């Protein structure tokens, strides 16, 4: 079928607009680079990138503002496949992908590839199992589909709850990243940075809904792609002279393997690991009798402060002693929590290579070794497969991604859109492993071994933003940085890459702007999912079917603002790592939606009660496993019982239990209860076998 003349003209117009935009952004970066060489301060470089990019998104949001129902919810269903794929890629390339993926590969080596395989493989499931059929359905939301397919309010209501829950968890991670990046660019307090960045989120989604978000996300994808590729290509040229990092990752990995052997045998590294082990043992001893240890620590800190003051010691030493008194936990519960975390951190740093596995080692342990090594290998491999499964199925069930299936003009373009999405995502995902290897080579060879007085300033600068992100401790007091004395969070690695590589600060500003684009684009889509679920599925479909489209759009905007402020408030508490929050959202979405969606499309016998009990049971199993075993959630819900890992599967892969539960319960309950009505069976037949438009 040939493309209509109006659609072809619309696409040509988009081509011209975004080509000019791309050229304009490159020229803008070049101008900032020139100004930096002429003396522009780092602060003003960061502020310029922040306000220029957020201001651009605001302009798009204002231009694309709308109160039209179809435009607000599904961008008028006229987004061409390529641009919908680009917008979906931006929606998908969250802070976890842009910021956390390469950092995870740096810290976990081969095991981190589970994220690459799972996230990209999930789009195959989207293309084959869901996207075309959702576009044929042709409404606005995923709970919409559940309500129409299964009938009644119960499936829709559970869908609303699950969509809000997984999207909110995902949203908190994005807003946390927004605060982190804004703080780096402007130097403001982390909490202020969160709310500064939040304005950039709201100005697009609040004014124009899916219409504004779509065209903003295309612009954001261009920025994040350039920002991601430039530093890794530059680093590749610096180390090897080859501008294509994927071509040199093998040779650099071989050098890392050789360097790992040297570090494992280095006497200084062994000495440092022993000191960290001794500290971990001290914390373990304190935890045996917390009240007595707390009294002893407080008394020792006070004695030291009094002695220094009596000796008229230097002010710096007295201030340090007073800070040590303030740092002593105030309560036994606080002491227990603090010491457990410190013990775990020191035990990790007491391991070879600072707790990192060898980068090229496939799994922990050894399948041909002793019983303990064989068990470690089996558990490591099992967790790798479980994580791949959760990420693949979660990708195919995320409401904010599936919603984009509704925005294309036809079913054919919905399929093409998924292919384009996979292409645009792969441009970054095939680069992330190379980035991790190149940065690790730089750290192992240029940073480790430096005297502490010559450590680059960016380490101290980032430690001021959040000490949990990076630290360098001279535990053996030799004045030289050993690998185990240096720790960097996976959430920081990409943002710090330009400084690690010694690149001009303009590149750091550009990378931060790319990370901000990734976080904002995903946050926009998540906010729309939450507000649409509440305004369209809950308010309109279940409470007031006579509400006008204008009223529904207005309510959606108000709820969007409330959801954004709630997520920002939680993000200020820094509840957990970005990557964990995002991956937990995948497990929640997979267990709640995937069985009901797939069976609803491909098995006409699935009925309302099967869907209701299947969704509820799958979600319940996943939430139970997360709350029982994840440290932050255990603390939040006051769980005192010991963690209970099933088959040694980590809580990040909780969906591996929830998804099969959902399938089994849905099938069994459907078979034990009355068959769907003929109307619902015809719905399935129309969904699967109509003529494609």
Number of C-alpha atoms within 10 A of each C-alpha: 5 5 8 9 9 9 14 13 12 14 18 11 11 15 13 10 11 15 11 11 15 15 10 12 16 12 12 14 16 13 13 22 17 13 14 17 12 9 8 13 12 17 14 15 22 26 16 17 23 24 18 14 21 24 14 15 26 23 16 22 27 16 13 22 22 21 17 16 18 18 20 26 27 24 25 17 19 18 27 22 25 22 21 27 29 28 32 31 28 32 29 25 25 29 30 28 25 29 30 26 27 31 29 25 25 28 24 22 22 19 24 21 21 20 24 21 16 22 27 20 19 21 23 17 17 23 20 13 17 21 25 25 22 24 26 22 21 19 19 25 26 24 27 22 20 26 20 16 29 25 18 14 19 17 26 26 21 22 29 24 17 26 29 24 16 26 27 23 23 27 31 27 29 32 31 29 30 32 27 26 29 27 22 24 25 19 17 15 15 20 18 15 24 25 20 19 26 22 15 26 28 22 23 31 29 28 23 27 35 30 28 28 34 32 23 26 29 22 24 30 25 20 25 24 22 17 22 25 18 16 22 26 20 18 25 25 15 15 16 14 13 15 17 18 27 17 12 19 20 13 10 20 19 14 14 22 15 11 14 18 12 12 19 14 11 12 11 18 23 18 15 23 28 17 17 23 19 16 18 24 15 13 22 17 12 20 19 11 11 19 15 12 17 20 12 13 16 17 13 13 18 16 14 16 21 14 13 16 16 9 8 11 12 10 11 8 14 18 14 12 21 15 13 17 19 13 11 16 17 11 11 15 12 12 19 20 14 14 20 17 15 16 22 14 17 23 20 19 25 25 19 19 20 22 18 15 20 19 22 14 13 19 22 18 20 16 15 9 11 11 12 12 15 16 16 18 19 18 19 20 17 16 22 23 17 21 28 23 25 32 31 26 29 29 28 30 30 27 26 25 22 19 23 30 36 28 29 27 18 22 22 16 22 29 22 20 28 27 19 21 24 23 17 21 24 16 13 19 23 13 19 30 24 26 29 27 25 26 24 23 19 18 16 16 14 12 19 18 15 15 14 16 10 11 16 14 10 12 19 14 14 20 15 15 18 12 14 12 17 21 16 18 15 16 17 18 10 11 15 20 25 30 22 28 21 18 18 20 17 24 24 19 25 27 27 20 22 24 18 20 20 13 15 14 19 23 23 24 28 28 30 28 28 28 33 31 35 31 34 34 34 29 32 31 29 31 30 26 28 27 25 30 30 23 23 26 23 20 17 19 18 14 12 12 10 8 13 12 15 13 14 19 24 16 17 27 23 13 21 26 16 14 20 25 14 13 21 24 17 15 23 18 10 12 15 16 17 25 23 19 21 25 25 25 27 30 35 33 34 34 35 34 31 26 27 32 22 16 18 23 20 14 14 19 19 28 27 28 25 27 31 26 24 30 31 23 22 31 27 18 20 28 20 13 22 24 20 22 20 17 15 14 16 17 13 11 10 11 14 9 9 9 16 13 13 11 9 13 20 21 28 25 27 31 34 26 20 30 31 16 23 29 23 16 22 27 22 14 19 22 15 10 13 13 16 18 14 10 11 21 20 13 18 20 14 14 19 16 10 9 9 10 10
